[in-house]
Amino acid sequence: MWEELYEKHYPELLRYAAAACKNRTEAEDVAQEVFLKALQSADVFVDLGPSQKRAWLFRSLKNLMCDRYRRAQLENAYLETREADAAYLEPGIQEVENRLLLAKLTQEDRMLFHLRYEEGYNASELSELLHIPAGTIRARLSRMRTILKNIIE
């Protein structure tokens, strides 16, 4: 069953992935990862009909590609944050205190804090950039402000 499924759907999945990500190597990786997920979910996958299996494969491919895109966006934003941090050559006492304070946050929260308060992105722009709902971003920023306020006090 698995060989037949692979032979039937792999070329189609590969074309779809290659068209979406414009990188043949990455497309091959994602297409192969879909079949690994299918094998890991064999107990559910085996009970599906032919059209349901195809739909499952394409939905999984789309989800994996979205996850990779989000991960790349976060990594790029983090690298930009690191470069911005390196731009402070001789920080004053206030900058040092601020860095020590922000070090209490997680890496992802520091990146989000930087993008919001130092780069000036609003929650809607961050939502679009990071593919996270704006309400979630506002809630995370609120939680960060509370954490930092408690540390200061």
Beta strands, then each sheet from edge to edge (+ up, - down):
end
